[in-house]
Amino acid sequence: MDAVLRRRGLMLVLSSPSGAGKTTIARRLLADDDNLSMSVSATTRAKRPGEVSGVDYLFIDKTTFNLMLNRGELLEHARVFSNFYGTPRAPVDAALSSGRDMLFDIDWQGTQQLREAARDDLVSIFILPPSTRALEERLRKRAQDPPEVVAERMSEAADEMSHWPEYDYVIVNSDIDSSVMQVRAILTAERARRDRLLGLGEFVRGLQAGH
């Protein structure tokens, strides 16, 4: 039987302005990859229709969020549109140690904090829309937010997009199939990085010794 090297899991971050397609890309990746799990963020915002607590988000009040933050139980946290978001630390640490990869749908603020906390485990991708008009059309078609919220998200988009240089990779989401393919290629390459493979030096020395 061929030897199989164990590896440490990685954190795959997808960020974009709201409506650029990162959630759709994330769902496609999760459906096709058994070794990739979604990191479930805690948030103080209200549930949207169809969302399930513990699956889409961990919906909590601000008091509980602050307690988790003060106890050091959040790997990252951010305030977005008057609500708070954060990633519980324990599930991520357990997954990476077991060789599982975690997918994050977070903004640039959270990505900065993840980079500071665990740079070697992080792979970050920024998703751009093909145009401002396309972004606005996608937001309106979602029909989840009232017109004033769409306008607010559009006003924030320019600032969010200014953070693209902070990411390892950038993808322009003109076509969802092509974008998913690009993210898959990035994930495949990053999984093969030598610094993620555990015991690689010992394995190679065994090969050199004829084992």
GIJOQUI-V671067 format. One record per residue. N is the residue number from 1. RES is the residue in one small letter. PHI is phi in degrees with one decimal (999 if undefined). NEAR is the number of other ideal C-beta (glycine too) atoms within 8 Angstrom. Layout:
n=N res=RES phi=PHI near=NEAR
n=N res=RES phi=PHI near=NEAR
This chain:
n=1 res=m phi=999 near=2
n=2 res=d phi=-67.9 near=3
n=3 res=a phi=-71.4 near=5
n=4 res=v phi=-117.9 near=4
n=5 res=l phi=-77.1 near=9
n=6 res=r phi=-78.1 near=7
n=7 res=r phi=-142.3 near=9
n=8 res=r phi=-80.6 near=9
n=9 res=g phi=-67.1 near=13
n=10 res=l phi=-126.6 near=13
n=11 res=m phi=-106.8 near=15
n=12 res=l phi=-98.9 near=13
n=13 res=v phi=-102.8 near=14
n=14 res=l phi=-114.7 near=13
n=15 res=s phi=-129.1 near=16
n=16 res=s phi=-174.0 near=13
n=17 res=p phi=-63.3 near=11
n=18 res=s phi=-57.7 near=8
n=19 res=g phi=98.7 near=11
n=20 res=a phi=-81.8 near=12
n=21 res=g phi=114.8 near=13
n=22 res=k phi=-65.6 near=11
n=23 res=t phi=-68.2 near=7
n=24 res=t phi=-63.6 near=8
n=25 res=i phi=-62.1 near=15
n=26 res=a phi=-59.4 near=12
n=27 res=r phi=-63.0 near=8
n=28 res=r phi=-64.9 near=10
n=29 res=l phi=-62.6 near=14
n=30 res=l phi=-64.4 near=11
n=31 res=a phi=-68.8 near=6
n=32 res=d phi=-106.0 near=6
n=33 res=d phi=-130.8 near=10
n=34 res=d phi=-72.5 near=3
n=35 res=n phi=-98.1 near=6
n=36 res=l phi=-118.0 near=13
n=37 res=s phi=-122.3 near=9
n=38 res=m phi=-82.1 near=9
n=39 res=s phi=-75.8 near=12
n=40 res=v phi=-92.7 near=11
n=41 res=s phi=-82.1 near=12
n=42 res=a phi=-87.8 near=14
n=43 res=t phi=-147.9 near=12
n=44 res=t phi=-96.6 near=10
n=45 res=r phi=-77.3 near=9
n=46 res=a phi=-73.1 near=4
n=47 res=k phi=-65.7 near=9
n=48 res=r phi=-91.6 near=6
n=49 res=p phi=-54.3 near=5
n=50 res=g phi=90.6 near=4
n=51 res=e phi=-78.5 near=10
n=52 res=v phi=-123.7 near=6
n=53 res=s phi=-65.3 near=9
n=54 res=g phi=90.9 near=5
n=55 res=v phi=-111.9 near=6
n=56 res=d phi=-81.3 near=7
n=57 res=y phi=-149.5 near=11
n=58 res=l phi=-95.9 near=10
n=59 res=f phi=-84.7 near=11
n=60 res=i phi=-135.1 near=9
n=61 res=d phi=-86.9 near=6
n=62 res=k phi=-65.4 near=7
n=63 res=t phi=-64.1 near=6
n=64 res=t phi=-63.8 near=8
n=65 res=f phi=-59.9 near=14
n=66 res=n phi=-64.2 near=8
n=67 res=l phi=-63.3 near=8
n=68 res=m phi=-62.2 near=13
n=69 res=l phi=-64.3 near=11
n=70 res=n phi=-67.8 near=6
n=71 res=r phi=-84.8 near=6
n=72 res=g phi=73.6 near=6
n=73 res=e phi=-91.6 near=8
n=74 res=l phi=-113.0 near=12
n=75 res=l phi=-73.7 near=11
n=76 res=e phi=-155.1 near=13
n=77 res=h phi=-154.5 near=11
n=78 res=a phi=-157.6 near=12
n=79 res=r phi=-107.3 near=7
n=80 res=v phi=-135.0 near=8
n=81 res=f phi=50.4 near=8
n=82 res=s phi=70.4 near=3
n=83 res=n phi=-119.1 near=9
n=84 res=f phi=-111.2 near=11
n=85 res=y phi=-131.5 near=15
n=86 res=g phi=-160.9 near=15
n=87 res=t phi=-104.1 near=15
n=88 res=p phi=-58.3 near=14
n=89 res=r phi=-74.2 near=10
n=90 res=a phi=-58.9 near=7
n=91 res=p phi=-63.1 near=9
n=92 res=v phi=-69.8 near=13
n=93 res=d phi=-58.6 near=8
n=94 res=a phi=-64.4 near=8
n=95 res=a phi=-65.0 near=12
n=96 res=l phi=-62.6 near=14
n=97 res=s phi=-64.2 near=8
n=98 res=s phi=-89.5 near=7
n=99 res=g phi=91.2 near=9
n=100 res=r phi=-89.2 near=10
n=101 res=d phi=-97.8 near=14
n=102 res=m phi=-116.1 near=15
n=103 res=l phi=-103.0 near=13
n=104 res=f phi=-119.3 near=13
n=105 res=d phi=-108.1 near=11
n=106 res=i phi=-134.2 near=14
n=107 res=d phi=-91.5 near=10
n=108 res=w phi=-65.9 near=9
n=109 res=q phi=-64.6 near=11
n=110 res=g phi=-65.1 near=15
n=111 res=t phi=-64.0 near=17
n=112 res=q phi=-59.3 near=9
n=113 res=q phi=-69.3 near=12
n=114 res=l phi=-63.0 near=17
n=115 res=r phi=-62.5 near=11
n=116 res=e phi=-68.6 near=6
n=117 res=a phi=-83.5 near=8
n=118 res=a phi=-156.0 near=9
n=119 res=r phi=-58.1 near=7
n=120 res=d phi=-68.3 near=5
n=121 res=d phi=-91.8 near=9
n=122 res=l phi=-95.8 near=13
n=123 res=v phi=-127.6 near=12
n=124 res=s phi=-115.6 near=13
n=125 res=i phi=-130.3 near=15
n=126 res=f phi=-105.1 near=13
n=127 res=i phi=-100.4 near=14
n=128 res=l phi=-105.0 near=12
n=129 res=p phi=-77.8 near=15
n=130 res=p phi=-70.3 near=7
n=131 res=s phi=-163.5 near=6
n=132 res=t phi=-64.5 near=8
n=133 res=r phi=-62.9 near=6
n=134 res=a phi=-63.3 near=9
n=135 res=l phi=-62.7 near=14
n=136 res=e phi=-65.0 near=11
n=137 res=e phi=-63.8 near=8
n=138 res=r phi=-65.0 near=12
n=139 res=l phi=-63.7 near=13
n=140 res=r phi=-69.8 near=8
n=141 res=k phi=-70.9 near=6
n=142 res=r phi=-63.1 near=8
n=143 res=a phi=57.3 near=4
n=144 res=q phi=-100.0 near=5
n=145 res=d phi=-121.7 near=7
n=146 res=p phi=-68.3 near=5
n=147 res=p phi=-55.3 near=5
n=148 res=e phi=-67.5 near=6
n=149 res=v phi=-73.2 near=9
n=150 res=v phi=-59.0 near=12
n=151 res=a phi=-62.7 near=8
n=152 res=e phi=-65.4 near=9
n=153 res=r phi=-66.4 near=14
n=154 res=m phi=-65.6 near=11
n=155 res=s phi=-68.1 near=7
n=156 res=e phi=-84.4 near=11
n=157 res=a phi=-61.4 near=12
n=158 res=a phi=-61.1 near=7
n=159 res=d phi=-66.0 near=7
n=160 res=e phi=-61.4 near=12
n=161 res=m phi=-68.3 near=9
n=162 res=s phi=-67.5 near=6
n=163 res=h phi=-92.4 near=11
n=164 res=w phi=-56.2 near=9
n=165 res=p phi=-65.8 near=4
n=166 res=e phi=-81.3 near=10
n=167 res=y phi=-102.2 near=13
n=168 res=d phi=-71.1 near=6
n=169 res=y phi=-136.9 near=9
n=170 res=v phi=-132.2 near=8
n=171 res=i phi=-126.5 near=11
n=172 res=v phi=-91.4 near=8
n=173 res=n phi=-86.0 near=14
n=174 res=s phi=-82.1 near=6
n=175 res=d phi=-138.5 near=6
n=176 res=i phi=-64.4 near=10
n=177 res=d phi=-63.0 near=6
n=178 res=s phi=-64.7 near=8
n=179 res=s phi=-65.2 near=15
n=180 res=v phi=-62.2 near=11
n=181 res=m phi=-60.8 near=8
n=182 res=q phi=-64.8 near=9
n=183 res=v phi=-65.1 near=13
n=184 res=r phi=-60.2 near=11
n=185 res=a phi=-63.8 near=8
n=186 res=i phi=-62.8 near=11
n=187 res=l phi=-62.8 near=14
n=188 res=t phi=-60.5 near=8
n=189 res=a phi=-66.0 near=8
n=190 res=e phi=-67.4 near=11
n=191 res=r phi=-65.7 near=10
n=192 res=a phi=-92.2 near=8
n=193 res=r phi=-59.9 near=8
n=194 res=r phi=-63.5 near=6
n=195 res=d phi=-76.5 near=5
n=196 res=r phi=-95.4 near=10
n=197 res=l phi=-85.4 near=11
n=198 res=l phi=-86.4 near=7
n=199 res=g phi=72.7 near=8
n=200 res=l phi=-65.2 near=9
n=201 res=g phi=-60.3 near=6
n=202 res=e phi=-64.2 near=7
n=203 res=f phi=-62.6 near=10
n=204 res=v phi=-66.3 near=8
n=205 res=r phi=-62.1 near=8
n=206 res=g phi=-66.4 near=8
n=207 res=l phi=-61.5 near=8
n=208 res=q phi=-65.4 near=6
n=209 res=a phi=-85.3 near=6
n=210 res=g phi=89.8 near=4
n=211 res=h phi=-80.9 near=4
